[in-house]
């Protein structure tokens, strides 16, 4: 049981100490991953960025991911093979409109860090099925990072098996793997929603740290 996202982030940072001060970039999945990412980036003296991608939901069940979209690319899973191209193209267009809005919120005062050649530490507040995160990892891989490290507080074994089979994930750090997984929020004492405003404030704070470090 984690007290809150900050507590979970601090525990992950302890496991990630070998990456302190390296050519690494912490990428957080908004919005719940940002409090963790902020702590990890601060404790490891690393820059913090946001994953600007979103899953494409199945037309019959929007929670079931058939792929993911970023502003740079699209990844479709094999489950998308029977879905009409018209539906997929419409979803891509709608999702990119949303991602541009998020980009303006999170990166209004700074440029997005390039991923090429970086060690990427990808973090979120937890994982249920892992399908969306797998698609996100494929998108990140498309930008040619040096290495992808997945750092999460809690996930079921079924999701971890998927991550281990991924050719793109180089290292997995997961603090808890419950035998009977319920939901991510069940493993936090405090699991309040993170607003866009709170998320943007964490990004701005990290950007100020980066600037002071570079001076």
C-alpha positions in Angstrom: 0.0 0.0 0.0 1.4 3.4 -1.0 0.5 6.5 0.9 0.1 8.6 -2.3 1.8 9.1 -5.7 4.6 11.1 -4.1 5.4 8.2 -1.8 5.4 5.7 -4.7 7.6 8.0 -6.7 10.1 8.2 -3.9 10.3 4.4 -3.6 10.8 4.1 -7.4 13.6 6.8 -7.3 15.4 4.7 -4.7 15.4 1.7 -7.1 16.5 4.0 -10.0 19.5 5.5 -8.3 22.0 4.0 -10.9 20.5 6.5 -13.4 21.2 9.6 -11.3 22.9 12.3 -13.3 23.0 10.2 -16.5 21.8 10.9 -20.0 18.3 9.9 -18.9 14.9 11.6 -19.3 11.9 10.8 -17.0 8.7 10.5 -19.1 5.5 10.5 -17.1 2.1 9.4 -18.3 -0.4 12.2 -17.6 -1.9 13.0 -15.5 -1.5 10.4 -12.7 2.1 9.6 -13.5 3.3 13.2 -13.2 3.6 13.4 -9.3 5.7 10.2 -9.5 7.8 11.5 -12.4 8.4 14.8 -10.6 9.8 13.1 -7.5 11.9 10.7 -9.6 13.3 13.5 -11.7 14.0 15.7 -8.7 15.8 12.9 -6.7 17.8 11.7 -9.6 18.7 15.2 -11.0 17.1 14.4 -14.3 14.8 16.4 -16.7 11.1 15.6 -16.7 8.8 15.2 -19.7 5.3 14.1 -20.5 4.1 11.3 -22.7 2.0 13.0 -25.3 0.2 9.9 -26.6 -3.3 8.4 -26.2 -4.8 5.0 -26.9 -7.2 4.3 -29.7 -10.2 2.6 -28.2 -12.1 -0.3 -29.8 -15.3 1.0 -31.3 -17.3 -1.5 -29.2 -15.3 -0.8 -26.0 -13.4 2.4 -25.7 -11.4 1.2 -22.7 -9.9 -1.6 -24.8 -6.8 -0.3 -26.7 -6.3 -1.3 -30.3 -3.3 1.1 -30.7 -2.0 4.5 -29.7 -1.4 7.9 -31.3 1.3 10.6 -30.7 1.9 13.8 -32.5 4.8 12.0 -34.2 3.4 8.6 -35.0 0.7 5.9 -34.8 1.0 2.3 -33.6 -1.8 -0.2 -34.3 -2.1 -3.6 -32.6 -3.2 -6.8 -34.4 -6.6 -6.3 -32.8 -7.1 -3.3 -35.1 -7.0 -5.5 -38.3 -10.8 -5.9 -38.4 -11.6 -2.3 -37.6 -12.6 0.1 -40.4 -9.9 2.5 -41.6 -12.5 5.3 -41.5 -13.0 4.8 -37.8 -9.2 4.6 -37.1 -8.5 7.8 -39.2 -11.3 9.7 -37.4 -9.9 8.6 -34.0 -6.4 9.6 -35.0 -7.6 13.1 -36.0 -9.6 13.6 -32.8 -6.8 12.3 -30.5 -4.2 14.6 -32.1 -6.5 17.6 -31.6 -6.6 16.6 -27.9 -2.8 16.0 -27.7 -2.1 19.4 -29.2 -4.2 21.0 -26.5 -2.3 19.0 -23.9 1.0 20.0 -25.4 0.0 23.7 -25.1 -0.9 23.1 -21.4 2.2 21.2 -20.5 4.8 22.8 -22.8 3.6 26.3 -23.2 6.8 27.7 -21.8 9.4 25.2 -23.0 10.3 22.9 -25.9 9.7 19.2 -25.7 12.9 17.2 -24.9 14.1 15.0 -27.9 14.1 11.3 -27.1 16.8 10.3 -29.6 19.8 8.7 -27.8 18.3 9.2 -24.3 17.7 6.6 -21.6 14.0 6.9 -21.1 12.5 6.2 -17.7 8.8 5.8 -18.4 6.6 6.0 -15.3 2.9 5.9 -14.4 1.0 5.5 -11.1 0.2 1.9 -12.0 -0.9 -0.5 -14.7 -4.0 -2.7 -15.2 -3.9 -4.5 -18.5 -0.7 -2.9 -19.9 -2.1 -2.7 -23.5 -2.0 1.1 -23.7 1.5 1.4 -22.2 2.8 -1.2 -24.6 1.6 0.9 -27.5 3.1 4.0 -25.9 6.5 2.2 -25.6 6.3 1.3 -29.3 5.8 5.0 -30.1 8.7 6.0 -27.9 10.9 3.3 -29.5 10.2 5.0 -32.9 12.1 8.0 -31.7 15.3 6.0 -31.3 16.1 6.3 -27.5 19.2 4.5 -26.2 17.2 2.5 -23.7 13.6 2.2 -22.3 13.2 1.6 -18.5 9.7 1.0 -17.3 9.2 2.1 -13.7 5.8 1.5 -12.1 4.6 1.0 -8.5 2.0 -1.7 -9.1 0.8 -4.0 -11.9 -0.6 -7.5 -12.2 1.6 -10.4 -13.3 -0.4 -10.7 -16.6 0.7 -7.1 -17.5 4.3 -7.8 -16.5 4.4 -10.8 -18.8 3.4 -8.6 -21.7 6.1 -6.1 -20.8 8.8 -8.9 -20.6 7.8 -10.0 -24.1 8.2 -6.5 -25.5 11.4 -6.1 -27.7 11.4 -2.4 -26.8 11.5 -2.5 -23.0 15.1 -3.0 -21.6 14.3 -2.9 -17.9 11.2 -3.2 -15.7 11.0 -2.0 -12.2 7.7 -2.8 -10.5 7.4 -2.5 -6.7 4.2 -4.6 -6.1 2.7 -7.4 -8.0 -0.5 -8.4 -6.1 -1.7 -12.0 -6.6 -5.3 -10.8 -6.9 -5.1 -7.5 -8.7 -8.1 -5.2 -8.2 -7.5 -1.7 -9.5 -4.6 0.7 -9.4 -6.3 3.0 -6.9 -6.9 0.1 -4.5 -3.1 0.2 -3.7 -3.0 3.8 -2.6 -4.3 5.4 0.6 -4.7 8.7 -1.3 -5.5 8.4 -5.0 -7.2 11.8 -5.8 -7.3 12.8 -9.4 -4.5 15.0 -10.7 -5.7 18.1 -12.6 -4.2 19.5 -15.8 -3.2 22.6 -13.8 -1.4 20.5 -11.1 0.3 18.5 -13.8 1.4 21.6 -15.7 2.8 23.1 -12.4 5.0 20.0 -11.9 6.4 20.4 -15.4 7.1 24.1 -14.9 8.8 23.3 -11.6 11.0 20.6 -13.3 11.9 23.0 -16.1 13.1 25.7 -13.6 15.3 23.0 -12.0 16.8 22.1 -15.4 17.6 25.8 -16.2 19.3 26.3 -12.8 21.3 23.2 -13.2 22.5 24.3 -16.7 23.6 27.7 -15.5 
